[in-house]
Amino acid sequence: MLTALTRAVSSRINECELTFIERQTINVERAVRQHRNYQQLLRSLGLNVVELPADDHCPDCCFLEDTALVLDELAIATRPGSEARRAEVAGVLPTIAKYRELVHVEAPATLEAGDVLRIGRDLFIGITSRTNREGIDFVRERAAPHGYQVHAVEVPGALHLKSVCTAVNERTILADSSRVDLESFAGYELIEVPAEEWMAANVLLANGTVCMHSGFHKTLALLQERQIQVRTVDISEFLKAEAGLTCMSIIFDSAKN
């Protein structure tokens, strides 16, 4: 069974880290409602949703995806490239440890799991301000013995790889090619998001269904034209935090441990 680990919204989310977008005021009450709707969407798709409590010392805590890369065989506790976010990791690891053996990224390596796109046994990892080559090498060293292929991807125009490149199935990626080097994805079909909807490239594939923000109408139409099964949810407050659908959960098969 797939489990989606989530974390409640910090009351200080307006102090979240931003890199590529201008700061806008986040309505905290609305964000909490949107987060609940996001969790309910995952439940409706058959996932077991587990919620950890918020840590109000960590404004970005609900974006827990960055704290751990959970593979079938092990979990990698990350070392975020943002020093302000490193305190988030400790609050997530005790729960991860119930399901997987943990290994820990150590300095000088940095890794945030928002930079890791898994498609089958391929791990595409973004080189960004948050994840460095040493972090990618660490994943390669730990994952290769389990049959994973690790591919480094240059991401010059976004916070994380998955901010601008995600998979809608095992053959097709959704991306903004102006913000990421897609050379590593040469064997995949590409759906290019409209420039004005570049954040729409972050979608969450859960139990065969693509989950996306309800406000990206042009991208939704592109997916529906290809007969891709899509469900939408409003995450407008989280877009202001430079976040997307993937950021708010860590999804893994809880039967494998």
Secondary structure as GFF3:
##gff-version 3
##sequence-region A 1 257
A	DSSP	beta_strand	2	7	.	.	.	ID=ss1
A	DSSP	three_ten_helix	13	15	.	.	.	ID=ss2
A	DSSP	alpha_helix	28	44	.	.	.	ID=ss3
A	DSSP	beta_strand	48	52	.	.	.	ID=ss4
A	DSSP	three_ten_helix	64	67	.	.	.	ID=ss5
A	DSSP	beta_strand	68	70	.	.	.	ID=ss6
A	DSSP	beta_strand	75	77	.	.	.	ID=ss7
A	DSSP	three_ten_helix	83	91	.	.	.	ID=ss8
A	DSSP	alpha_helix	93	96	.	.	.	ID=ss9
A	DSSP	beta_strand	102	104	.	.	.	ID=ss10
A	DSSP	three_ten_helix	113	115	.	.	.	ID=ss11
A	DSSP	beta_strand	116	119	.	.	.	ID=ss12
A	DSSP	beta_strand	122	127	.	.	.	ID=ss13
A	DSSP	alpha_helix	133	143	.	.	.	ID=ss14
A	DSSP	three_ten_helix	144	146	.	.	.	ID=ss15
A	DSSP	beta_strand	149	154	.	.	.	ID=ss16
A	DSSP	alpha_helix	161	164	.	.	.	ID=ss17
A	DSSP	beta_strand	165	167	.	.	.	ID=ss18
A	DSSP	beta_strand	172	175	.	.	.	ID=ss19
A	DSSP	three_ten_helix	183	185	.	.	.	ID=ss20
A	DSSP	beta_strand	189	192	.	.	.	ID=ss21
A	DSSP	three_ten_helix	195	201	.	.	.	ID=ss22
A	DSSP	beta_strand	204	206	.	.	.	ID=ss23
A	DSSP	beta_strand	209	213	.	.	.	ID=ss24
A	DSSP	alpha_helix	217	225	.	.	.	ID=ss25
A	DSSP	beta_strand	230	233	.	.	.	ID=ss26
A	DSSP	alpha_helix	236	239	.	.	.	ID=ss27
A	DSSP	three_ten_helix	245	248	.	.	.	ID=ss28
A	DSSP	beta_strand	250	253	.	.	.	ID=ss29
###
